């Protein structure tokens, strides 16, 4: 039977493209998301490619996340859930700080902790976290976001060390700004605060990449797929897209 993959936040954007790529590789795929409507729409579009299911999940609900992620013997986990946030240490409230950290880091901690025992028992597993340029660099007005993505990188590398030599690999894909709804929301915040148009804000985000443009979701998916192959022997790495480490 083909490998079973779980993609958190898989109903749109990067997660959707990853789920599509995994299906094209012959994997069975489960995607999670908060919206029933979005999940139903995504699974309907993807179902011609293979076995795909959607599960409603708010990834910041730790109890529910542990229940979902431990319910099946997942061979592949892609921790894709994330949120953007723009603010300095002065303008970021404690509530927003905790929300960003819960969404971008704790959700991955919960999901990995739930799937890992089964992977170790079977001596095979592929875990990929979705970081960002903010995992490696400071971002202006990105104190909570960059801190969360730095923490996600530390989590990824630490778990990789704990599981080295077990048949389980744990890696990260870290893109510059990607053309998604979340990026558009971030650009809207920048536009509102900087007195510029949405298009100009998106162009500035794209220019942060050494490619001079936004990264496409499919490019992130391709990098993730490389880290889920059966014969992979690399663990604890972060693969940058659109910038140099």
TORPA-4810 file (N, C-alpha, C, O; in nm, 3 decimals):
<nodes>
NODE_1_0.084_-0.119_0.000_0.000_0.000_0.000_0.088_0.124_0.000_0.195_0.125_0.060_X
NODE_2_0.041_0.230_-0.067_0.121_0.352_-0.079_0.131_0.424_0.055_0.049_0.403_0.145_X
NODE_3_0.231_0.508_0.067_0.254_0.583_0.190_0.137_0.677_0.218_0.074_0.729_0.126_X
NODE_4_0.109_0.698_0.347_0.001_0.787_0.390_0.062_0.917_0.439_0.147_0.918_0.527_X
NODE_5_0.017_1.028_0.381_0.072_1.159_0.413_-0.033_1.248_0.477_-0.151_1.243_0.443_X
NODE_6_0.012_1.331_0.570_-0.072_1.431_0.634_-0.013_1.568_0.606_0.104_1.593_0.634_X
NODE_7_-0.095_1.657_0.550_-0.052_1.794_0.522_-0.142_1.887_0.602_-0.262_1.898_0.573_X
NODE_8_-0.087_1.954_0.701_-0.168_2.047_0.778_-0.184_2.177_0.701_-0.091_2.223_0.634_X
NODE_9_-0.302_2.236_0.711_-0.328_2.357_0.634_-0.322_2.330_0.485_-0.261_2.406_0.410_X
NODE_10_-0.387_2.221_0.443_-0.370_2.177_0.304_-0.481_2.215_0.208_-0.485_2.165_0.096_X
NODE_11_-0.571_2.303_0.249_-0.685_2.333_0.163_-0.658_2.445_0.064_-0.737_2.467_-0.028_X
NODE_12_-0.548_2.516_0.081_-0.518_2.628_-0.010_-0.368_2.655_-0.011_-0.293_2.601_0.070_X
NODE_13_-0.326_2.739_-0.104_-0.189_2.788_-0.109_-0.083_2.680_-0.117_-0.095_2.586_-0.196_X
NODE_14_0.019_2.695_-0.037_0.132_2.602_-0.038_0.086_2.461_-0.004_0.126_2.365_-0.070_X
NODE_15_0.002_2.447_0.099_-0.043_2.315_0.141_-0.118_2.242_0.032_-0.100_2.121_0.014_X
NODE_16_-0.202_2.315_-0.041_-0.276_2.254_-0.152_-0.179_2.203_-0.258_-0.195_2.091_-0.307_X
NODE_17_-0.079_2.282_-0.294_0.018_2.241_-0.396_0.098_2.120_-0.349_0.130_2.032_-0.430_X
NODE_18_0.130_2.114_-0.220_0.202_1.998_-0.167_0.115_1.874_-0.174_0.162_1.768_-0.215_X
NODE_19_-0.012_1.886_-0.134_-0.103_1.773_-0.141_-0.117_1.723_-0.285_-0.118_1.603_-0.310_X
NODE_20_-0.127_1.816_-0.378_-0.137_1.778_-0.519_-0.013_1.701_-0.564_-0.024_1.599_-0.632_X
NODE_21_0.104_1.750_-0.526_0.228_1.682_-0.564_0.239_1.544_-0.505_0.283_1.451_-0.573_X
NODE_22_0.200_1.529_-0.379_0.205_1.397_-0.315_0.110_1.299_-0.383_0.144_1.183_-0.402_X
NODE_23_-0.008_1.346_-0.420_-0.102_1.260_-0.492_-0.044_1.215_-0.626_-0.058_1.100_-0.665_X
NODE_24_0.021_1.306_-0.694_0.080_1.272_-0.824_0.193_1.169_-0.808_0.225_1.096_-0.902_X
NODE_25_0.253_1.164_-0.689_0.355_1.063_-0.661_0.294_0.930_-0.620_0.367_0.833_-0.598_X
NODE_26_0.163_0.924_-0.610_0.097_0.800_-0.571_0.075_0.784_-0.422_0.039_0.676_-0.376_X
NODE_27_0.096_0.892_-0.346_0.072_0.886_-0.202_-0.078_0.900_-0.173_-0.152_0.958_-0.252_X
NODE_28_-0.121_0.845_-0.061_-0.253_0.874_-0.007_-0.239_0.995_0.084_-0.143_1.005_0.160_X
NODE_29_-0.334_1.087_0.075_-0.315_1.217_0.141_-0.436_1.256_0.226_-0.551_1.241_0.184_X
NODE_30_-0.407_1.305_0.345_-0.506_1.368_0.432_-0.465_1.514_0.449_-0.349_1.542_0.481_X
NODE_31_-0.558_1.605_0.429_-0.531_1.746_0.451_-0.618_1.797_0.565_-0.730_1.748_0.584_X
NODE_32_-0.568_1.893_0.639_-0.647_1.954_0.746_-0.666_2.102_0.718_-0.591_2.163_0.643_X
NODE_33_-0.770_2.157_0.779_-0.798_2.299_0.767_-0.913_2.335_0.858_-0.983_2.247_0.908_X
NODE_34_-0.933_2.464_0.879_-1.038_2.508_0.970_-1.174_2.520_0.902_-1.277_2.516_0.969_X
NODE_35_-1.175_2.535_0.769_-1.299_2.559_0.697_-1.349_2.432_0.629_-1.279_2.374_0.546_X
NODE_36_-1.469_2.390_0.664_-1.530_2.274_0.598_-1.546_2.301_0.449_-1.518_2.215_0.366_X
NODE_37_-1.592_2.421_0.417_-1.615_2.456_0.277_-1.486_2.449_0.196_-1.484_2.393_0.087_X
NODE_38_-1.377_2.505_0.250_-1.249_2.504_0.179_-1.195_2.363_0.164_-1.140_2.328_0.060_X
NODE_39_-1.211_2.281_0.267_-1.166_2.142_0.260_-1.244_2.065_0.156_-1.186_1.990_0.077_X
NODE_40_-1.375_2.082_0.154_-1.458_2.011_0.056_-1.423_2.052_-0.086_-1.417_1.969_-0.177_X
NODE_41_-1.399_2.182_-0.105_-1.362_2.230_-0.238_-1.227_2.174_-0.281_-1.211_2.132_-0.396_X
NODE_42_-1.132_2.173_-0.190_-0.998_2.123_-0.223_-1.001_1.974_-0.253_-0.943_1.930_-0.353_X
NODE_43_-1.067_1.896_-0.169_-1.069_1.751_-0.192_-1.144_1.717_-0.320_-1.109_1.620_-0.388_X
NODE_44_-1.247_1.795_-0.354_-1.319_1.771_-0.479_-1.229_1.794_-0.600_-1.234_1.719_-0.697_X
NODE_45_-1.146_1.899_-0.594_-1.056_1.928_-0.705_-0.944_1.825_-0.715_-0.898_1.792_-0.824_X
NODE_46_-0.900_1.776_-0.600_-0.784_1.686_-0.599_-0.821_1.538_-0.616_-0.735_1.457_-0.650_X
NODE_47_-0.945_1.504_-0.592_-0.984_1.362_-0.591_-0.956_1.287_-0.721_-0.929_1.167_-0.716_X
NODE_48_-0.959_1.352_-0.839_-0.924_1.277_-0.960_-0.780_1.225_-0.961_-0.746_1.136_-1.038_X
NODE_49_-0.694_1.281_-0.875_-0.553_1.243_-0.873_-0.524_1.123_-0.784_-0.419_1.059_-0.799_X
NODE_50_-0.616_1.091_-0.692_-0.589_0.980_-0.602_-0.672_0.990_-0.476_-0.771_1.062_-0.470_X
NODE_51_-0.630_0.916_-0.374_-0.704_0.909_-0.248_-0.674_1.030_-0.162_-0.561_1.048_-0.116_X
NODE_52_-0.774_1.114_-0.141_-0.758_1.238_-0.067_-0.876_1.255_0.029_-0.991_1.234_-0.008_X
NODE_53_-0.845_1.293_0.153_-0.949_1.320_0.252_-0.918_1.449_0.325_-0.802_1.489_0.336_X
NODE_54_-1.021_1.514_0.374_-1.005_1.636_0.450_-1.058_1.619_0.591_-1.161_1.555_0.612_X
NODE_55_-0.988_1.677_0.689_-1.029_1.672_0.829_-1.029_1.814_0.885_-0.930_1.886_0.871_X
NODE_56_-1.139_1.852_0.946_-1.148_1.984_1.006_-1.059_1.990_1.130_-1.070_1.906_1.220_X
NODE_57_-0.972_2.089_1.133_-0.879_2.101_1.246_-0.830_2.244_1.259_-0.777_2.302_1.164_X
NODE_58_-0.848_2.300_1.378_-0.779_2.422_1.415_-0.649_2.379_1.480_-0.650_2.326_1.591_X
NODE_59_-0.538_2.400_1.412_-0.410_2.344_1.456_-0.364_2.402_1.589_-0.273_2.347_1.652_X
NODE_60_-0.425_2.512_1.634_-0.387_2.566_1.764_-0.463_2.500_1.879_-0.438_2.531_1.996_X
NODE_61_-0.554_2.412_1.847_-0.625_2.333_1.948_-0.543_2.206_1.971_-0.559_2.107_1.900_X
NODE_62_-0.456_2.210_2.071_-0.359_2.102_2.091_-0.426_1.967_2.112_-0.380_1.866_2.056_X
NODE_63_-0.531_1.962_2.190_-0.597_1.833_2.216_-0.652_1.773_2.088_-0.635_1.654_2.062_X
NODE_64_-0.719_1.856_2.009_-0.776_1.808_1.882_-0.664_1.769_1.784_-0.676_1.670_1.713_X
NODE_65_-0.557_1.847_1.781_-0.445_1.817_1.691_-0.382_1.682_1.727_-0.352_1.602_1.638_X
NODE_66_-0.362_1.657_1.855_-0.304_1.530_1.897_-0.396_1.414_1.860_-0.350_1.307_1.820_X
NODE_67_-0.526_1.435_1.874_-0.622_1.332_1.839_-0.616_1.298_1.691_-0.611_1.181_1.653_X
NODE_68_-0.617_1.401_1.606_-0.617_1.380_1.461_-0.486_1.318_1.414_-0.486_1.223_1.336_X
NODE_69_-0.375_1.371_1.462_-0.244_1.329_1.411_-0.201_1.191_1.461_-0.114_1.128_1.401_X
NODE_70_-0.261_1.145_1.569_-0.227_1.013_1.621_-0.328_0.906_1.582_-0.313_0.790_1.620_X
NODE_71_-0.430_0.945_1.507_-0.540_0.852_1.477_-0.505_0.751_1.369_-0.566_0.645_1.361_X
NODE_72_-0.405_0.784_1.285_-0.369_0.698_1.172_-0.218_0.685_1.163_-0.145_0.771_1.213_X
NODE_73_-0.170_0.578_1.099_-0.024_0.559_1.087_0.036_0.642_0.973_0.066_0.589_0.866_X
NODE_74_0.051_0.770_0.998_0.103_0.858_0.893_0.252_0.832_0.871_0.331_0.827_0.966_X
NODE_75_0.288_0.816_0.744_0.428_0.794_0.705_0.498_0.926_0.674_0.620_0.938_0.690_X
NODE_76_0.420_1.024_0.628_0.473_1.154_0.587_0.392_1.262_0.657_0.269_1.257_0.657_X
NODE_77_0.460_1.359_0.715_0.394_1.473_0.777_0.456_1.600_0.722_0.578_1.618_0.725_X
NODE_78_0.370_1.688_0.671_0.415_1.821_0.629_0.345_1.923_0.717_0.224_1.941_0.709_X
NODE_79_0.424_1.990_0.801_0.370_2.091_0.892_0.366_2.225_0.818_0.464_2.300_0.816_X
NODE_80_0.252_2.251_0.758_0.239_2.367_0.671_0.159_2.481_0.734_0.166_2.595_0.687_X
NODE_81_0.084_2.451_0.839_0.002_2.556_0.901_0.090_2.674_0.943_0.196_2.655_1.003_X
NODE_82_0.044_2.793_0.911_0.120_2.910_0.951_0.039_3.037_0.929_-0.063_3.036_0.860_X
NODE_83_0.086_3.144_0.988_0.021_3.274_0.970_0.127_3.383_0.965_0.235_3.369_1.024_X
NODE_84_0.097_3.490_0.896_0.185_3.604_0.893_0.138_3.708_0.993_0.023_3.708_1.036_X
NODE_85_0.228_3.796_1.030_0.192_3.905_1.121_0.297_4.014_1.109_0.416_3.986_1.106_X
NODE_86_0.251_4.137_1.102_0.342_4.251_1.090_0.331_4.338_1.214_0.222_4.384_1.249_X
NODE_87_0.443_4.360_1.281_0.442_4.444_1.400_0.578_4.444_1.468_0.655_4.349_1.454_X
NODE_88_0.607_4.550_1.542_0.731_4.560_1.618_0.707_4.507_1.758_0.595_4.467_1.792_X
NODE_89_0.810_4.505_1.840_0.796_4.459_1.978_0.705_4.554_2.058_0.647_4.514_2.159_X
NODE_90_0.694_4.677_2.012_0.608_4.774_2.080_0.463_4.759_2.037_0.372_4.769_2.119_X
NODE_91_0.441_4.736_1.908_0.304_4.732_1.857_0.240_4.594_1.861_0.119_4.581_1.840_X
NODE_92_0.319_4.491_1.886_0.265_4.354_1.892_0.214_4.327_2.033_0.289_4.337_2.130_X
NODE_93_0.088_4.295_2.045_0.030_4.266_2.176_0.072_4.127_2.222_0.112_4.043_2.142_X
NODE_94_0.063_4.104_2.352_0.094_3.972_2.405_0.002_3.866_2.348_0.044_3.753_2.323_X
NODE_95_-0.124_3.903_2.326_-0.219_3.808_2.269_-0.179_3.768_2.127_-0.184_3.650_2.092_X
NODE_96_-0.141_3.867_2.046_-0.099_3.837_1.909_0.032_3.759_1.907_0.049_3.668_1.826_X
NODE_97_0.125_3.793_1.997_0.250_3.717_2.007_0.222_3.570_2.031_0.277_3.484_1.961_X
NODE_98_0.137_3.540_2.127_0.105_3.400_2.158_0.032_3.332_2.044_0.054_3.214_2.018_X
NODE_99_-0.054_3.406_1.975_-0.128_3.348_1.862_-0.033_3.310_1.749_-0.048_3.203_1.689_X
NODE_100_0.064_3.395_1.719_0.161_3.364_1.613_0.247_3.244_1.652_0.269_3.155_1.570_X
NODE_101_0.295_3.242_1.775_0.378_3.130_1.819_0.299_2.999_1.823_0.349_2.894_1.783_X
NODE_102_0.175_3.005_1.870_0.091_2.885_1.874_0.067_2.830_1.734_0.071_2.709_1.711_X
NODE_103_0.040_2.922_1.639_0.009_2.879_1.502_0.133_2.828_1.430_0.127_2.724_1.365_X
NODE_104_0.244_2.898_1.442_0.361_2.867_1.360_0.458_2.766_1.421_0.536_2.703_1.350_X
NODE_105_0.453_2.750_1.553_0.549_2.661_1.619_0.482_2.549_1.697_0.510_2.431_1.676_X
NODE_106_0.392_2.586_1.788_0.331_2.485_1.874_0.250_2.385_1.794_0.244_2.267_1.830_X
NODE_107_0.186_2.431_1.686_0.110_2.337_1.602_0.200_2.229_1.545_0.160_2.113_1.538_X
NODE_108_0.322_2.265_1.505_0.418_2.167_1.453_0.466_2.075_1.564_0.478_1.955_1.543_X
NODE_109_0.493_2.131_1.681_0.533_2.051_1.797_0.428_1.944_1.827_0.462_1.828_1.851_X
NODE_110_0.302_1.984_1.827_0.193_1.889_1.856_0.184_1.780_1.750_0.175_1.662_1.782_X
NODE_111_0.186_1.821_1.623_0.170_1.724_1.514_0.285_1.625_1.509_0.264_1.505_1.495_X
NODE_112_0.407_1.676_1.521_0.524_1.587_1.515_0.524_1.492_1.634_0.552_1.373_1.619_X
NODE_113_0.492_1.543_1.752_0.489_1.458_1.870_0.387_1.346_1.858_0.404_1.238_1.916_X
NODE_114_0.280_1.371_1.784_0.176_1.270_1.768_0.212_1.163_1.665_0.181_1.046_1.685_X
NODE_115_0.276_1.202_1.556_0.304_1.104_1.449_0.436_1.030_1.471_0.453_0.919_1.421_X
NODE_116_0.527_1.091_1.545_0.663_1.036_1.553_0.672_0.896_1.615_0.748_0.814_1.564_X
NODE_117_0.599_0.865_1.722_0.613_0.730_1.779_0.584_0.619_1.678_0.655_0.518_1.674_X
NODE_118_0.482_0.637_1.597_0.451_0.537_1.496_0.559_0.526_1.390_0.593_0.416_1.346_X
NODE_119_0.613_0.640_1.348_0.721_0.638_1.250_0.842_0.564_1.305_0.904_0.484_1.235_X
NODE_120_0.877_0.591_1.429_0.991_0.524_1.491_0.967_0.374_1.503_1.059_0.294_1.483_X
NODE_121_0.846_0.337_1.534_0.813_0.195_1.545_0.827_0.124_1.412_0.867_0.008_1.406_X
NODE_122_0.793_0.194_1.303_0.802_0.137_1.169_0.939_0.160_1.104_0.965_0.110_0.995_X
NODE_123_1.025_0.236_1.171_1.160_0.268_1.123_1.160_0.340_0.990_1.249_0.323_0.908_X
NODE_124_1.056_0.423_0.969_1.049_0.502_0.845_0.953_0.618_0.867_0.844_0.602_0.921_X
NODE_125_0.996_0.736_0.823_0.909_0.852_0.830_0.975_0.971_0.764_1.098_0.983_0.762_X
NODE_126_0.893_1.060_0.712_0.941_1.183_0.651_0.861_1.299_0.709_0.739_1.306_0.694_X
NODE_127_0.931_1.389_0.775_0.868_1.508_0.834_0.931_1.631_0.770_1.053_1.644_0.765_X
NODE_128_0.846_1.721_0.722_0.894_1.844_0.660_0.817_1.961_0.722_0.694_1.961_0.723_X
NODE_129_0.889_2.059_0.773_0.826_2.181_0.822_0.843_2.291_0.717_0.940_2.293_0.642_X
NODE_130_0.745_2.381_0.714_0.753_2.493_0.620_0.795_2.617_0.697_0.715_2.678_0.768_X
NODE_131_0.921_2.653_0.681_0.974_2.773_0.743_0.961_2.890_0.647_0.866_2.898_0.570_X
NODE_132_1.056_2.980_0.653_1.056_3.095_0.563_1.193_3.161_0.570_1.281_3.121_0.645_X
NODE_133_1.208_3.264_0.488_1.329_3.346_0.497_1.345_3.398_0.640_1.456_3.420_0.687_X
NODE_134_1.230_3.418_0.708_1.232_3.463_0.847_1.284_3.361_0.945_1.304_3.393_1.062_X
NODE_135_1.307_3.236_0.900_1.371_3.136_0.985_1.520_3.162_0.999_1.585_3.111_1.090_X
NODE_136_1.575_3.241_0.907_1.720_3.262_0.902_1.760_3.409_0.912_1.875_3.440_0.943_X
NODE_137_1.665_3.499_0.886_1.700_3.641_0.883_1.600_3.721_0.966_1.485_3.681_0.981_X
NODE_138_1.645_3.833_1.020_1.550_3.924_1.085_1.462_3.989_0.979_1.505_4.010_0.866_X
NODE_139_1.340_4.019_1.017_1.248_4.085_0.925_1.198_4.213_0.989_1.152_4.212_1.103_X
NODE_140_1.206_4.321_0.917_1.158_4.449_0.970_1.008_4.439_1.000_0.931_4.393_0.915_X
NODE_141_0.968_4.481_1.118_0.829_4.474_1.164_0.776_4.331_1.160_0.659_4.307_1.133_X
NODE_142_0.866_4.237_1.186_0.825_4.097_1.186_0.871_4.026_1.312_0.912_3.910_1.306_X
NODE_143_0.864_4.094_1.426_0.922_4.039_1.548_0.858_3.906_1.586_0.930_3.811_1.618_X
NODE_144_0.727_3.896_1.584_0.661_3.771_1.622_0.677_3.665_1.514_0.704_3.549_1.544_X
NODE_145_0.662_3.706_1.389_0.673_3.610_1.279_0.813_3.551_1.269_0.830_3.430_1.262_X
NODE_146_0.914_3.638_1.269_1.052_3.590_1.257_1.090_3.505_1.378_1.158_3.403_1.364_X
NODE_147_1.048_3.546_1.497_1.078_3.466_1.616_1.015_3.328_1.605_1.078_3.229_1.642_X
NODE_148_0.893_3.321_1.555_0.826_3.192_1.542_0.894_3.104_1.439_0.908_2.983_1.460_X
NODE_149_0.938_3.162_1.329_1.002_3.083_1.225_1.145_3.043_1.264_1.191_2.935_1.225_X
NODE_150_1.215_3.126_1.340_1.343_3.085_1.396_1.321_2.967_1.491_1.398_2.870_1.489_X
NODE_151_1.218_2.976_1.573_1.189_2.868_1.667_1.153_2.739_1.594_1.191_2.630_1.637_X
NODE_152_1.080_2.751_1.483_1.044_2.632_1.406_1.168_2.565_1.349_1.176_2.442_1.344_X
NODE_153_1.265_2.643_1.307_1.391_2.586_1.259_1.463_2.512_1.371_1.513_2.402_1.350_X
NODE_154_1.468_2.572_1.489_1.530_2.504_1.602_1.460_2.376_1.638_1.524_2.276_1.669_X
NODE_155_1.327_2.378_1.634_1.248_2.257_1.661_1.281_2.149_1.559_1.304_2.033_1.595_X
NODE_156_1.284_2.186_1.432_1.312_2.092_1.324_1.448_2.027_1.342_1.461_1.904_1.335_X
NODE_157_1.549_2.107_1.365_1.685_2.054_1.376_1.704_1.970_1.502_1.776_1.871_1.500_X
NODE_158_1.639_2.010_1.610_1.651_1.933_1.734_1.587_1.796_1.722_1.644_1.696_1.766_X
NODE_159_1.470_1.790_1.661_1.404_1.660_1.642_1.484_1.574_1.545_1.490_1.452_1.560_X
NODE_160_1.544_1.638_1.445_1.629_1.563_1.352_1.745_1.497_1.426_1.779_1.382_1.398_X
NODE_161_1.805_1.569_1.520_1.915_1.511_1.597_1.865_1.395_1.684_1.932_1.293_1.697_X
NODE_162_1.748_1.413_1.744_1.693_1.309_1.831_1.659_1.182_1.754_1.656_1.074_1.813_X
NODE_163_1.632_1.193_1.624_1.587_1.078_1.546_1.691_1.032_1.444_1.663_0.943_1.362_X
NODE_164_1.808_1.090_1.447_1.911_1.055_1.347_1.942_0.904_1.354_1.962_0.849_1.461_X
NODE_165_1.944_0.840_1.237_1.977_0.698_1.229_1.860_0.605_1.254_1.879_0.484_1.263_X
NODE_166_1.739_0.660_1.265_1.621_0.577_1.295_1.539_0.541_1.173_1.448_0.459_1.181_X
NODE_167_1.570_0.602_1.059_1.487_0.585_0.940_1.388_0.699_0.922_1.316_0.704_0.823_X
NODE_168_1.384_0.790_1.020_1.298_0.908_1.012_1.384_1.029_0.980_1.487_1.051_1.044_X
NODE_169_1.342_1.108_0.882_1.413_1.231_0.850_1.324_1.351_0.882_1.202_1.345_0.866_X
NODE_170_1.387_1.459_0.926_1.314_1.580_0.966_1.386_1.700_0.906_1.500_1.730_0.942_X
NODE_171_1.320_1.768_0.813_1.383_1.877_0.740_1.286_1.993_0.722_1.167_1.982_0.751_X
NODE_172_1.339_2.104_0.675_1.260_2.225_0.652_1.277_2.276_0.511_1.384_2.263_0.452_X
NODE_173_1.172_2.333_0.455_1.181_2.413_0.333_1.151_2.557_0.373_1.049_2.585_0.436_X
NODE_174_1.241_2.649_0.337_1.231_2.787_0.383_1.228_2.882_0.263_1.333_2.924_0.215_X
NODE_175_1.109_2.916_0.215_1.101_3.006_0.100_1.100_3.153_0.139_1.066_3.189_0.252_X
NODE_176_1.140_3.237_0.045_1.110_3.379_0.056_0.959_3.395_0.039_0.887_3.296_0.041_X
NODE_177_0.911_3.517_0.024_0.766_3.536_0.020_0.703_3.462_-0.098_0.751_3.470_-0.211_X
NODE_178_0.594_3.391_-0.070_0.528_3.304_-0.167_0.396_3.367_-0.208_0.329_3.431_-0.127_X
NODE_179_0.358_3.347_-0.333_0.234_3.403_-0.385_0.114_3.325_-0.330_0.067_3.230_-0.393_X
NODE_180_0.065_3.364_-0.214_-0.048_3.299_-0.149_-0.142_3.405_-0.092_-0.112_3.524_-0.095_X
NODE_181_-0.256_3.359_-0.041_-0.350_3.451_0.023_-0.286_3.514_0.147_-0.309_3.631_0.177_X
NODE_182_-0.206_3.435_0.220_-0.140_3.489_0.339_-0.043_3.600_0.301_-0.034_3.700_0.372_X
NODE_183_0.030_3.582_0.191_0.121_3.687_0.146_0.041_3.812_0.109_0.083_3.924_0.140_X
NODE_184_-0.073_3.794_0.043_-0.155_3.909_0.004_-0.205_3.983_0.127_-0.214_4.106_0.126_X
NODE_185_-0.239_3.910_0.233_-0.283_3.974_0.357_-0.168_4.052_0.420_-0.188_4.162_0.471_X
NODE_186_-0.047_3.995_0.417_0.070_4.066_0.470_0.097_4.192_0.389_0.127_4.297_0.444_X
NODE_187_0.086_4.180_0.257_0.108_4.296_0.170_0.005_4.405_0.197_0.037_4.524_0.191_X
NODE_188_-0.118_4.365_0.227_-0.222_4.464_0.258_-0.187_4.542_0.385_-0.210_4.663_0.391_X
NODE_189_-0.133_4.474_0.485_-0.091_4.542_0.607_0.022_4.640_0.579_0.023_4.752_0.631_X
NODE_190_0.118_4.596_0.496_0.230_4.683_0.460_0.181_4.804_0.381_0.226_4.916_0.404_X
NODE_191_0.089_4.779_0.289_0.035_4.888_0.207_-0.037_4.990_0.293_-0.021_5.111_0.273_X
NODE_192_-0.116_4.941_0.388_-0.191_5.031_0.474_-0.099_5.115_0.562_-0.123_5.233_0.585_X
NODE_193_0.008_5.052_0.612_0.099_5.123_0.701_0.199_5.211_0.629_0.253_5.305_0.687_X
NODE_194_0.223_5.181_0.502_0.326_5.254_0.428_0.274_5.350_0.323_0.353_5.411_0.251_X
NODE_195_0.143_5.363_0.312_0.086_5.456_0.216_0.117_5.420_0.073_0.150_5.507_-0.008_X
NODE_196_0.105_5.292_0.041_0.132_5.246_-0.096_0.021_5.154_-0.142_-0.065_5.116_-0.063_X
NODE_197_0.024_5.117_-0.268_-0.078_5.028_-0.321_-0.046_4.883_-0.285_0.067_4.850_-0.248_X
NODE_198_-0.147_4.798_-0.296_-0.127_4.655_-0.274_-0.023_4.600_-0.370_0.061_4.518_-0.332_X
NODE_199_-0.029_4.644_-0.496_0.064_4.596_-0.598_0.208_4.634_-0.563_0.300_4.554_-0.580_X
NODE_200_0.227_4.756_-0.515_0.362_4.801_-0.479_0.414_4.722_-0.359_0.531_4.685_-0.354_X
NODE_201_0.326_4.695_-0.263_0.367_4.618_-0.146_0.407_4.477_-0.186_0.507_4.424_-0.137_X
NODE_202_0.331_4.415_-0.274_0.365_4.280_-0.320_0.495_4.282_-0.399_0.575_4.189_-0.390_X
NODE_203_0.516_4.386_-0.477_0.640_4.396_-0.554_0.761_4.408_-0.460_0.866_4.349_-0.486_X
NODE_204_0.745_4.483_-0.352_0.855_4.497_-0.255_0.885_4.364_-0.186_1.001_4.331_-0.162_X
NODE_205_0.780_4.288_-0.155_0.802_4.156_-0.094_0.873_4.064_-0.192_0.963_3.989_-0.153_X
NODE_206_0.835_4.069_-0.318_0.901_3.987_-0.420_1.046_4.024_-0.438_1.130_3.938_-0.465_X
NODE_207_1.077_4.152_-0.424_1.215_4.199_-0.441_1.307_4.155_-0.328_1.429_4.164_-0.341_X
NODE_208_1.249_4.108_-0.217_1.332_4.054_-0.109_1.395_3.922_-0.148_1.494_3.879_-0.088_X
NODE_209_1.340_3.856_-0.248_1.397_3.732_-0.301_1.510_3.764_-0.396_1.505_3.864_-0.467_X
NODE_210_1.614_3.680_-0.397_1.722_3.704_-0.493_1.680_3.670_-0.635_1.756_3.689_-0.730_X
NODE_211_1.557_3.619_-0.650_1.501_3.597_-0.783_1.429_3.721_-0.834_1.394_3.730_-0.952_X
NODE_212_1.409_3.817_-0.745_1.342_3.940_-0.784_1.193_3.923_-0.806_1.131_4.003_-0.877_X
NODE_213_1.134_3.821_-0.747_0.991_3.794_-0.765_0.942_3.709_-0.649_1.021_3.658_-0.570_X
NODE_214_0.811_3.695_-0.641_0.751_3.605_-0.542_0.776_3.461_-0.582_0.782_3.428_-0.700_X
NODE_215_0.791_3.375_-0.483_0.803_3.231_-0.506_0.663_3.175_-0.532_0.566_3.218_-0.469_X
NODE_216_0.652_3.081_-0.623_0.523_3.018_-0.652_0.502_2.898_-0.559_0.598_2.830_-0.524_X
NODE_217_0.377_2.872_-0.519_0.350_2.757_-0.431_0.403_2.625_-0.486_0.448_2.540_-0.410_X
NODE_218_0.397_2.609_-0.618_0.445_2.485_-0.679_0.595_2.465_-0.660_0.643_2.352_-0.654_X
NODE_219_0.669_2.575_-0.652_0.812_2.564_-0.629_0.841_2.513_-0.488_0.934_2.435_-0.467_X
NODE_220_0.761_2.559_-0.392_0.776_2.508_-0.255_0.740_2.360_-0.252_0.809_2.279_-0.190_X
NODE_221_0.631_2.324_-0.319_0.588_2.184_-0.322_0.696_2.094_-0.380_0.721_1.986_-0.327_X
NODE_222_0.761_2.138_-0.487_0.867_2.057_-0.548_0.979_2.030_-0.448_1.032_1.919_-0.442_X
NODE_223_1.016_2.132_-0.371_1.122_2.114_-0.271_1.079_2.018_-0.162_1.158_1.936_-0.116_X
NODE_224_0.953_2.028_-0.120_0.901_1.937_-0.017_0.903_1.794_-0.067_0.942_1.703_0.006_X
NODE_225_0.862_1.773_-0.190_0.857_1.637_-0.246_0.995_1.574_-0.249_1.008_1.453_-0.231_X
NODE_226_1.098_1.654_-0.273_1.234_1.601_-0.272_1.273_1.548_-0.135_1.357_1.459_-0.123_X
NODE_227_1.210_1.604_-0.030_1.243_1.564_0.107_1.151_1.455_0.161_1.157_1.422_0.279_X
NODE_228_1.066_1.398_0.074_0.977_1.290_0.117_1.000_1.161_0.039_0.921_1.067_0.049_X
NODE_229_1.107_1.157_-0.038_1.134_1.038_-0.119_1.173_0.920_-0.031_1.221_0.938_0.081_X
NODE_230_1.151_0.801_-0.083_1.175_0.679_-0.004_1.321_0.661_0.033_1.352_0.608_0.140_X
NODE_231_1.412_0.705_-0.053_1.554_0.677_-0.031_1.630_0.797_0.026_1.754_0.799_0.023_X
NODE_232_1.560_0.897_0.077_1.625_1.016_0.131_1.715_0.980_0.249_1.675_0.903_0.337_X
NODE_233_1.836_1.035_0.250_1.927_1.010_0.363_1.977_1.140_0.425_2.081_1.142_0.491_X
NODE_234_1.904_1.248_0.404_1.940_1.379_0.457_1.841_1.416_0.567_1.720_1.401_0.550_X
NODE_235_1.892_1.465_0.679_1.804_1.510_0.787_1.865_1.632_0.856_1.987_1.648_0.860_X
NODE_236_1.778_1.717_0.910_1.823_1.834_0.983_1.865_1.951_0.897_1.938_2.039_0.943_X
NODE_237_1.821_1.955_0.771_1.861_2.063_0.683_1.743_2.159_0.661_1.627_2.122_0.676_X
NODE_238_1.776_2.281_0.625_1.679_2.380_0.583_1.712_2.418_0.439_1.821_2.465_0.410_X
NODE_239_1.616_2.397_0.350_1.636_2.423_0.207_1.582_2.562_0.176_1.460_2.582_0.180_X
NODE_240_1.670_2.659_0.143_1.623_2.795_0.115_1.572_2.806_-0.029_1.629_2.746_-0.120_X
NODE_241_1.467_2.883_-0.048_1.414_2.912_-0.181_1.407_3.062_-0.199_1.329_3.129_-0.130_X
NODE_242_1.485_3.115_-0.289_1.480_3.259_-0.318_1.576_3.342_-0.235_1.573_3.465_-0.242_X
NODE_243_1.662_3.279_-0.157_1.763_3.353_-0.082_1.877_3.257_-0.049_1.861_3.135_-0.058_X
NODE_244_1.991_3.311_-0.010_2.108_3.231_0.024_2.127_3.228_0.175_2.108_3.328_0.243_X
NODE_245_2.164_3.112_0.226_2.190_3.100_0.369_2.323_3.167_0.405_2.362_3.167_0.522_X
</nodes>
